[in-house]
Amino acid sequence: MGNLEIGKTISAEVSHFLKEFTTAQDIADVNAETGVSVSTLNYVKRRAGNISEDNKKEL
């Protein structure tokens, strides 16, 4: 499915998978468990933000 590289966006394939198979509740649950903001998670999911050390483990 592709590697997650720090400083780069996720692949189009991973983005499509996340859009198809995650819900707003899933994103909220990850936020509650990890503290990574909902907006950051959504930016990464839409390929609008890069992967960082902090959000990589949540993906």
N, CA, C and O atoms as a GROMACS GRO file, in nm:
protein
  236
    1MET      N    1   0.082  -0.120   0.000
    1MET     CA    2   0.000   0.000   0.000
    1MET      C    3   0.086   0.126   0.000
    1MET      O    4   0.035   0.235  -0.025
    2GLY      N    5   0.211   0.114   0.027
    2GLY     CA    6   0.298   0.230   0.024
    2GLY      C    7   0.355   0.261   0.161
    2GLY      O    8   0.295   0.232   0.264
    3ASN      N    9   0.473   0.319   0.158
    3ASN     CA   10   0.540   0.357   0.283
    3ASN      C   11   0.495   0.494   0.328
    3ASN      O   12   0.459   0.579   0.247
    4LEU      N   13   0.496   0.515   0.458
    4LEU     CA   14   0.467   0.646   0.515
    4LEU      C   15   0.600   0.715   0.543
    4LEU      O   16   0.673   0.673   0.633
    5GLU      N   17   0.631   0.820   0.467
    5GLU     CA   18   0.758   0.889   0.480
    5GLU      C   19   0.739   1.025   0.545
    5GLU      O   20   0.655   1.105   0.504
    6ILE      N   21   0.820   1.050   0.648
    6ILE     CA   22   0.817   1.178   0.718
    6ILE      C   23   0.844   1.291   0.619
    6ILE      O   24   0.935   1.282   0.536
    7GLY      N   25   0.764   1.397   0.627
    7GLY     CA   26   0.782   1.513   0.541
    7GLY      C   27   0.714   1.505   0.405
    7GLY      O   28   0.724   1.598   0.326
    8LYS      N   29   0.646   1.394   0.378
    8LYS     CA   30   0.577   1.378   0.251
    8LYS      C   31   0.430   1.348   0.276
    8LYS      O   32   0.391   1.309   0.387
    9THR      N   33   0.349   1.366   0.174
    9THR     CA   34   0.208   1.330   0.186
    9THR      C   35   0.193   1.179   0.171
    9THR      O   36   0.282   1.111   0.120
   10ILE      N   37   0.080   1.128   0.217
   10ILE     CA   38   0.051   0.987   0.197
   10ILE      C   39   0.023   0.963   0.049
   10ILE      O   40  -0.006   1.057  -0.025
   11SER      N   41   0.032   0.840   0.007
   11SER     CA   42   0.006   0.809  -0.133
   11SER      C   43  -0.142   0.826  -0.165
   11SER      O   44  -0.227   0.825  -0.075
   12ALA      N   45  -0.172   0.842  -0.292
   12ALA     CA   46  -0.311   0.853  -0.336
   12ALA      C   47  -0.388   0.727  -0.297
   12ALA      O   48  -0.506   0.734  -0.262
   13GLU      N   49  -0.322   0.613  -0.303
   13GLU     CA   50  -0.387   0.487  -0.268
   13GLU      C   51  -0.426   0.483  -0.120
   13GLU      O   52  -0.537   0.443  -0.086
   14VAL      N   53  -0.334   0.524  -0.033
   14VAL     CA   54  -0.363   0.527   0.110
   14VAL      C   55  -0.472   0.629   0.140
   14VAL      O   56  -0.561   0.604   0.222
   15SER      N   57  -0.465   0.745   0.074
   15SER     CA   58  -0.567   0.848   0.092
   15SER      C   59  -0.705   0.794   0.055
   15SER      O   60  -0.802   0.814   0.128
   16HIS      N   61  -0.714   0.728  -0.058
   16HIS     CA   62  -0.841   0.671  -0.102
   16HIS      C   63  -0.893   0.569   0.000
   16HIS      O   64  -1.011   0.570   0.034
   17PHE      N   65  -0.805   0.483   0.048
   17PHE     CA   66  -0.842   0.382   0.146
   17PHE      C   67  -0.897   0.449   0.273
   17PHE      O   68  -1.002   0.408   0.324
   18LEU      N   69  -0.826   0.551   0.323
   18LEU     CA   70  -0.871   0.619   0.444
   18LEU      C   71  -1.004   0.690   0.423
   18LEU      O   72  -1.090   0.687   0.511
   19LYS      N   73  -1.023   0.752   0.307
   19LYS     CA   74  -1.150   0.820   0.279
   19LYS      C   75  -1.265   0.720   0.272
   19LYS      O   76  -1.374   0.749   0.320
   20GLU      N   77  -1.240   0.605   0.213
   20GLU     CA   78  -1.346   0.505   0.197
   20GLU      C   79  -1.381   0.433   0.327
   20GLU      O   80  -1.496   0.398   0.349
   21PHE      N   81  -1.282   0.410   0.412
   21PHE     CA   82  -1.302   0.318   0.523
   21PHE      C   83  -1.289   0.379   0.662
   21PHE      O   84  -1.288   0.306   0.761
   22THR      N   85  -1.277   0.512   0.673
   22THR     CA   86  -1.278   0.574   0.804
   22THR      C   87  -1.393   0.674   0.814
   22THR      O   88  -1.429   0.740   0.717
   23THR      N   89  -1.448   0.682   0.931
   23THR     CA   90  -1.560   0.772   0.956
   23THR      C   91  -1.513   0.890   1.042
   23THR      O   92  -1.401   0.890   1.093
   24ALA      N   93  -1.599   0.987   1.055
   24ALA     CA   94  -1.569   1.100   1.144
   24ALA      C   95  -1.549   1.049   1.287
   24ALA      O   96  -1.467   1.103   1.360
   25GLN      N   97  -1.624   0.948   1.326
   25GLN     CA   98  -1.608   0.890   1.460
   25GLN      C   99  -1.471   0.825   1.475
   25GLN      O  100  -1.409   0.835   1.580
   26ASP      N  101  -1.423   0.758   1.370
   26ASP     CA  102  -1.289   0.699   1.375
   26ASP      C  103  -1.183   0.807   1.399
   26ASP      O  104  -1.092   0.789   1.480
   27ILE      N  105  -1.195   0.919   1.327
   27ILE     CA  106  -1.101   1.029   1.343
   27ILE      C  107  -1.109   1.086   1.486
   27ILE      O  108  -1.006   1.114   1.547
   28ALA      N  109  -1.230   1.101   1.537
   28ALA     CA  110  -1.249   1.152   1.674
   28ALA      C  111  -1.188   1.055   1.776
   28ALA      O  112  -1.130   1.098   1.875
   29ASP      N  113  -1.202   0.926   1.752
   29ASP     CA  114  -1.145   0.827   1.843
   29ASP      C  115  -0.992   0.834   1.845
   29ASP      O  116  -0.931   0.828   1.951
   30VAL      N  117  -0.932   0.848   1.726
   30VAL     CA  118  -0.786   0.861   1.719
   30VAL      C  119  -0.742   0.988   1.792
   30VAL      O  120  -0.643   0.986   1.865
   31ASN      N  121  -0.815   1.096   1.773
   31ASN     CA  122  -0.785   1.221   1.843
   31ASN      C  123  -0.788   1.201   1.994
   31ASN      O  124  -0.698   1.245   2.065
   32ALA      N  125  -0.893   1.136   2.043
   32ALA     CA  126  -0.908   1.115   2.187
   32ALA      C  127  -0.797   1.027   2.244
   32ALA      O  128  -0.751   1.048   2.356
   33GLU      N  129  -0.754   0.929   2.166
   33GLU     CA  130  -0.651   0.836   2.214
   33GLU      C  131  -0.510   0.892   2.204
   33GLU      O  132  -0.423   0.855   2.284
   34THR      N  133  -0.486   0.981   2.106
   34THR     CA  134  -0.348   1.023   2.079
   34THR      C  135  -0.320   1.170   2.103
   34THR      O  136  -0.206   1.210   2.125
   35GLY      N  137  -0.425   1.253   2.098
   35GLY     CA  138  -0.406   1.396   2.111
   35GLY      C  139  -0.372   1.467   1.982
   35GLY      O  140  -0.361   1.590   1.980
   36VAL      N  141  -0.355   1.392   1.871
   36VAL     CA  142  -0.334   1.456   1.741
   36VAL      C  143  -0.466   1.517   1.698
   36VAL      O  144  -0.570   1.452   1.705
   37SER      N  145  -0.463   1.644   1.656
   37SER     CA  146  -0.587   1.715   1.628
   37SER      C  147  -0.665   1.654   1.512
   37SER      O  148  -0.608   1.595   1.421
   38VAL      N  149  -0.796   1.669   1.519
   38VAL     CA  150  -0.884   1.621   1.413
   38VAL      C  151  -0.846   1.687   1.281
   38VAL      O  152  -0.844   1.621   1.177
   39SER      N  153  -0.817   1.816   1.283
   39SER     CA  154  -0.783   1.885   1.159
   39SER      C  155  -0.654   1.829   1.099
   39SER      O  156  -0.646   1.812   0.977
   40THR      N  157  -0.555   1.801   1.180
   40THR     CA  158  -0.430   1.742   1.129
   40THR      C  159  -0.457   1.606   1.067
   40THR      O  160  -0.407   1.577   0.958
   41LEU      N  161  -0.534   1.524   1.133
   41LEU     CA  162  -0.566   1.392   1.080
   41LEU      C  163  -0.640   1.402   0.947
   41LEU      O  164  -0.613   1.327   0.854
   42ASN      N  165  -0.734   1.496   0.939
   42ASN     CA  166  -0.808   1.515   0.814
   42ASN      C  167  -0.720   1.572   0.704
   42ASN      O  168  -0.734   1.532   0.588
   43TYR      N  169  -0.629   1.664   0.737
   43TYR     CA  170  -0.537   1.719   0.637
   43TYR      C  171  -0.450   1.607   0.577
   43TYR      O  172  -0.433   1.599   0.455
   44VAL      N  173  -0.398   1.523   0.664
   44VAL     CA  174  -0.314   1.413   0.616
   44VAL      C  175  -0.396   1.317   0.531
   44VAL      O  176  -0.351   1.271   0.426
   45LYS      N  177  -0.517   1.287   0.576
   45LYS     CA  178  -0.604   1.195   0.502
   45LYS      C  179  -0.634   1.247   0.362
   45LYS      O  180  -0.643   1.169   0.267
   46ARG      N  181  -0.650   1.379   0.349
   46ARG     CA  182  -0.682   1.440   0.219
   46ARG      C  183  -0.557   1.476   0.138
   46ARG      O  184  -0.568   1.533   0.030
   47ARG      N  185  -0.439   1.442   0.191
   47ARG     CA  186  -0.310   1.472   0.127
   47ARG      C  187  -0.282   1.622   0.124
   47ARG      O  188  -0.206   1.669   0.039
   48ALA      N  189  -0.340   1.697   0.216
   48ALA     CA  190  -0.316   1.841   0.226
   48ALA      C  191  -0.205   1.870   0.326
   48ALA      O  192  -0.157   1.983   0.333
   49GLY      N  193  -0.166   1.772   0.403
   49GLY     CA  194  -0.061   1.789   0.503
   49GLY      C  195   0.038   1.676   0.497
   49GLY      O  196   0.006   1.566   0.452
   50ASN      N  197   0.158   1.702   0.541
   50ASN     CA  198   0.264   1.601   0.539
   50ASN      C  199   0.262   1.515   0.664
   50ASN      O  200   0.207   1.552   0.768
   51ILE      N  201   0.323   1.400   0.652
   51ILE     CA  202   0.339   1.308   0.764
   51ILE      C  203   0.452   1.360   0.853
   51ILE      O  204   0.557   1.403   0.805
   52SER      N  205   0.427   1.356   0.983
   52SER     CA  206   0.529   1.394   1.080
   52SER      C  207   0.551   1.278   1.175
   52SER      O  208   0.476   1.180   1.173
   53GLU      N  209   0.653   1.289   1.259
   53GLU     CA  210   0.676   1.186   1.360
   53GLU      C  211   0.553   1.169   1.449
   53GLU      O  212   0.517   1.057   1.485
   54ASP      N  213   0.488   1.281   1.483
   54ASP     CA  214   0.373   1.276   1.573
   54ASP      C  215   0.252   1.207   1.512
   54ASP      O  216   0.185   1.130   1.580
   55ASN      N  217   0.223   1.235   1.384
   55ASN     CA  218   0.102   1.176   1.328
   55ASN      C  219   0.126   1.043   1.256
   55ASN      O  220   0.030   0.975   1.223
   56LYS      N  221   0.250   1.006   1.232
   56LYS     CA  222   0.278   0.880   1.161
   56LYS      C  223   0.224   0.759   1.237
   56LYS      O  224   0.163   0.670   1.179
   57LYS      N  225   0.248   0.756   1.367
   57LYS     CA  226   0.205   0.638   1.443
   57LYS      C  227   0.053   0.626   1.450
   57LYS      O  228   0.001   0.516   1.468
   58GLU      N  229  -0.018   0.736   1.436
   58GLU     CA  230  -0.163   0.731   1.439
   58GLU      C  231  -0.222   0.680   1.309
   58GLU      O  232  -0.333   0.628   1.306
   59LEU      N  233  -0.147   0.694   1.202
   59LEU     CA  234  -0.194   0.646   1.072
   59LEU      C  235  -0.173   0.498   1.061
   59LEU      O  236  -0.207   0.438   0.959
   0.00000   0.00000   0.00000
